[in-house]
């Protein structure tokens, strides 16, 4: 569990305690989500019942005004119970945190969405497409928005749309045909012409239900234009720290279960628990080391980001790459400790192993980060 070292005050302690209650409540449904490749409605309802979906809204808008640091403390606990839940709700809460802290939208549009979220409506950014791939690589959306009078008519398809079946709103990247520009529209996903196609059938993070969202002649009011590319200065994406936090939580769960397995498993050839064997102890020690290294890195950078202390983009990217790689190593070590039994669907190790692999494909992408690191120094030398 999260060390008390990182819980700095009574408020954070209470938030972590609530996150643990949420984790306990959702855990029975995690296997269902993995099997069905969909986040169960029961989990969505639990998150709403515990007021978690409004956590990062301002208090006067019905939320709790949670800081980035506070939110990540809670996210780690939820990820220990189910990585898919943490990653899924992380996009929703992170979007609202970014809009709150960086004021990237006009106030009236932000207030409109915040009011909807205060009613426990769910939102996510929908940006990835089948042919253009990740927007982090600079692809122009194939989803188009054609201006017709006082509306935009939107056509296109978005893939990797986490929480697709549960979303109420999408912040959708589009190509504005008349303006020859890229931007985003806030779209009510209950609008006529919006549909969800079940396409999510992946190795890991199956419970995120990241299906395709299809737009066919969808009418969107002009005043739902919320962003235009290049109009406002870009801000650090510190809210994306929810991604490595998720994989840190999975690593912690893998460690806890490996520890229990080692203490309880007594092979006939040994006549004592494998926890007493030195090479098993070494693996457990390495797992704990990797987790503690990741945790210190995460919360140090999260605190700097929360306090807005200096340039932080490279640190944010370092956290994601480092923690996801460490989590993969932890999951591998857990599999080694459990041996052939780790492949069984009746034990959790194979799910941890599958889920941490998804971290390779969450933004920022490692190869892009490393190339940019090198270019920055090469250009300055």
C-alpha positions, 0 to 999 in steps of 0.5 A, a space after each residue: 500500500 501507499 507508504 505513509 511517507 507520502 501522505 502529508 496531512 489529515 486531508 490526504 489520509 482521509 482521501 486515501 482511506 476513501 480510495 481504499 474503500 472504493 478499491 475494496 468495492 470495485 475489486 469483485 468486478 475486475 475479473 468481469 471487466 477483463 472477461 467482457 472487455 468492458 468496464 462493468 456498470 457496477 463499477 461506474 455506479 460505485 465511483 459515482 456513489 463515492 463522489 469520485 467522478 467529481 473529485 477534481 471539480 472546484 468545490 463551488 461547482 460540486 467537486 472537492 478541488 482535489 490537487 494533482 498530488 491528492 488525486 494521484 494518491 487515490 488513483 494508486 489505491 484504485 489501480 491496486 484493485 483494478 488497473 482498468 478502472 484506474 486508467 479509465 476514470 483517470 482520463 475523465 478526472 484528468 481532463 477536468 483537472 487540466 481544464 480547471 488548473 490551466 483554463 484552456 477553455 473560455 469560461 462559459 464553455 468550461 462552466 457548462 461542462 463542469 455543471 454536467 460533470 457535477 451531475 456525474 456525467 462522464 467525459 473523455 478526449 477522443 483523438 485517436 483514429 484508425 488510419 492516422 494513429 496517435 495524435 502525439 505523432 502530429 497526425 491530422 484528424 480524418 474526422 471532419 467538421 463542416 460548418 453549416 449555418 449555426 452548426 458543425 456537421 461531424 463525420 468520422 471515427 475515433 478508436 481507443 475511446 476509453 469508457 466509450 459505452 459510458 461516456 456522456 461527452 467527448 472532446 473530439 479532435 476534428 479537421 474544420 474543412 472551411 477553416 482548414 484548421 484542426 481543433 476540438 469540439 465538445 460533443 454530446 455523445 447522446 446526439 443523433 448520429 453518434 454510435 459505439 462499435 464494440 471493437 475492443 478485444 485486446 491482450 491487456 487493459 481489457 476492462 477499459 472498454 476502449 471501443 470505437 465511437 462513430 460520428 455520422 452527420 452529427 450536428 454540433 452547435 458552433 459554440 461547442 468549439 472549445 479549442 483551436 490548434 495553435 491559438 493558446 500556449 500549450 501547458 504541461 500535461 501534468 495530469 497525464 501522471 495518472 498513467 504511470 500511477 496506474 501501472 505503479 498500482 498494478 505493480 504494487 498489487 503484483 508484489 502483494 500477491 507474490 508475497 502472499 503466494 511465496 508465504 503460502 506455497 509449500 512444494 512437496 520437494 521443499 517442505 517449507 514455504 518458498 518465501 524461505 528460499 534465498 532466490 525468492 527473497 531476492 526477487 521479492 526484494 527487487 520488486 519492492 526496490 522497483 516499486 519504491 523507486 517508482 513511488 519516490 519519483 512519481 510523488 516528487 514530480 507530482 508535488 513539483 507539478 502541483 506547486 508549479 515549480 519550474 520547467 517540468 515537461 522532461 520530468 513528466 515524460 521521465 516518470 511515465 517511461 521509468 515507471 511503466 518499465 519498472 512495472 513490467 519488470 515487477 510483473 515479470 518477477 511475480 510470474 517467476 516467483 509463481 512459476 508455471 502456476 502464474 499462467 493460470 486464469 485462477 491466479 492474478 499474475 497473468 492479468 497483471 502481466 497483460 495489463 502492464 504491457 499496455 503502458 508501452 502504448 499510453 502517451 507519451 510513447 517511449 521512442 518519441 520521448 527518447 528521440 526528443 531528449 536527444 534532439 534537445 541536447 544535440 540542438 543546444 550543443 
